[in-house]
Every structure is written in C-alpha cells, then in structure tokens.
C-alpha cells in the first residue's frame, strides 16, 4: 500500500537522498559515544530523514525509541520543529515525547517505544476489519488528530505505518517530522504518501487540517474494504486519479455488508471539497461511533480528591510526577486513561471545568463552577482553566493505592538515570523538566552538592500521597 516516486518526479527525490545519505554505522558509533543513558538493543527502522533505534536503560531496563536525525542534512529549524510539536502534543493516542539531546553530528529524540508493531502490519495480515474493530481504530486516531487540530497542528503524513500499537494495544500516532503549525508555509510543498494525499494538496499544494481528515478517510476505506479508494501503478498515475476525483462510489462488491452509517462517514471524510469536508470533532460525533463503541466511566470521588491534592503540591513535586508518568507503561495507566477519555467530552485531549462539573453531577458529587475553575487553574502550570493528559495522569498516580514501595524504588532508579551529571541543577539531578526557584524544596536541591538519596526521594514521594 505504499508508493514510491517515479524517476521523472522530483518531489520526493531530495528527501530520499537525505535518508540514504545517512551512514548507519556512523549513527551506531555516534550513539555509543553520546547516548550514555541508553544501550543499543535493536534497529527499529528508518524514516524519511533519519534512523530509529531501540535503546534501553541498563539500570531500569526501560526501553525507548530513539530517532536519530543528521544535523548536516537538515536545517536547524526543521530539526527542532519536530521537537517543538512533540513537546506541545499531550494525548493518550500520541507517542510520548521524553527528551532530546545532541551530539556534533546528530539530534536524538527520545520517545515512548511501541512494541506492538504498526497498523500497516495488522492491515496486511487481516486484510479488512469488521465495523466494530474499525470503529475502535478510527475513534482513537481521530481523538489524537482532533487534539492536534485543536492546537493548530497539521500532521501531513497520516498512514497505517505511522500508527503504532503500544504494549497494551493502545494506538499511538507517531512521526511528526512533516508536521506544521496551521497557517505556516511548509518548506516542502508536495509531501506525504501518495495514496493518502488529499485532492487540494495535489491540485493546489494547499495544506489544511482537512488534509489530515482525507488521509484518515483513506484509512477508514482500507479498514472497511481492504482497498485504497484511489490507486495507480506510478506516483503520477495516483496523482491523476486524485486530481480527477469528484466523489466516492459504493457500487463495488467490496462494500457489500458495510452499514449505511459507515458509508456515510467515509463519504464525508473523502469529500472532494476540503471546505465541506467533515472535521475531526464532527467525525467523532458521528452515529457510527455511538453504535459501535462506548466508554465506561472510571471517574469517581477518589479521582476528584486526587486532583484536589495535586493542586496543592509544590512545583517541584508536580514536575517529578510528570517525569514519572512518562516512564509508566500504558498497561499500568489503563484505568486512568479510560477515566480521562470519559471526562474529555469534546475529545480535544483537554478536560474543562464544564467536563468536571457534568461528571461530578453524574456521580452525585457537587461542586460550583467557580470552585472547579479555581481547581483547574491551580492544577494547570500556566494557570489556564483546563487539565491536560499528562497532568491528569500525574495527579492520579500520586495516590496511596498506586504509589507502592516497589514503584517508589523503580521511580528512583529512573530519576537517578536522568541525573547522571554531577553538580548541576536539580532538573538534571532528579529528572524534573521545570523547577520553580521559589520553591524551598527546589532551592535545597539546587544548592546541594549531592544527588537526592533514596531515603530523601522516598520521603518526598510519601509527601505526595
């Protein structure tokens, strides 16, 4: 289901040349010399601009995916654009960004490792999905893209190969290397994978959020029928098919047995006119989803109490928890993730005061709108009236039920690895991503010549509970 360029087409050739110019042995050598926190375990693959390696912490055995990008082949702003976007997104269906670091030759981006393989492999194996299975896939990826679009981010390369399965089967969108902020001029004009390109991209080289919806419409078409909607033997033939497209036809035998609701959604996602195409938010409200899947609620009085407790934590304590959440598997967080998704009524990846109020009413708990606004502003590090995914997870893991002795021990090892450097500020010593210098706890750590001992760390975490 992939398509390479023809030799006459110069659109993809520069990108491919950059990809092939990377000397894999040189990458391995540089990684060994500069990636002291991780040992090389496997070669995961290569993308348009770099290589992806599997790294493992020798102390904790925690595995991560590390994307290696050559600094000499790409402009600095292009390299850092992916880091900036990965830092901005925060959603259970988007790969977790952990950190980045540099050597003289390469930029290393450390992310969550998804061992379940990609959706493309499952499509090849299964050919097509039943509607219940397809609905689960589409709801997860649409939630993630709705979050991106809410932040003004366009992915630009959505396809089954860029959708991975985590250890517990949760789908994760990866590879934001071509992503751009809305209303910015992309450096490459015609990018993406041919089968998934929207008509306005091929006809006008116009990139909008609607282009992502088209790509997901192609994905839905594949899941339901086992076929792409528009094909060809060469890149040029595919582009001609896309240029000539005026609307979807359901006359083929492959559509037999597919419900009218599913057909309606795929038709709206593959609308030729991008201004009339359904949005991610609208697609998530489509009747096809409500008839195929529903989420159970895991939000209760204990959850709201955890949020209230978290709002009282110091900046340093919140930062420690944020780092820890990035190192906890989806399997362990599953119950909390389901609670977050249940609360996120608009499916933007952000919980509002209204979301909290409605769910509290359902469980018979009362809180005024003013109280909830004050709570969310105390929780949000920018003082805004919403709660993002990582913050919600951090609040719920800081409970007596979750924070066991065994977990405290493993968390200390994680932060100890993060803090290899001697005599540096606390963010490097204990892994905190942001530290408030006015926090007395933070000052004592910053002024210390030694790393926190396990006893000190345990005492600090016990206070979190």
Secondary structure, 3 states (H helix, E strand, C coil): CCCCCCCCCCCCHHHHHHHHHCCHHHHHHHHHHHCCCCEEEEEEEECCCEEEEEEECCCCCCEEEEEEEECCCCCHHHHHHHHHHHHHCCCCCECCEEEEEECCCEEEEEEECCCCCEHHHHHHHHCCCCHHHHHHHHHHHHHHHHHHHHCCEECCCCCHHHEEECCCCCEEECCCCCCEECCCCCCCCCCCCHHHCCHHHHHHCCCCHHHHHHHHHHHHHHHHHCCCCCCCCCHHHHHHHHHHCCCCCCCCHHHCCCCHHHHHHHHHHCCCCCCCCCCHHHHHCCHHHHCCCCCCCCCCHHHHHHHHHHHCCCHHHHHHHHHHHHCCCHHHHHHHHHHHHHHCCCCCCEEEHHHHHHHHHHCCCCCCHHHHHHHHHHHCCCCCCEEEHHHHHHHHHCCCCCCCHHHHHHHHHHHHHHCCCCCCCHHHHCCCCCCCCCCHHHHHHHHCCCCCCHHHHHHHHHHHC
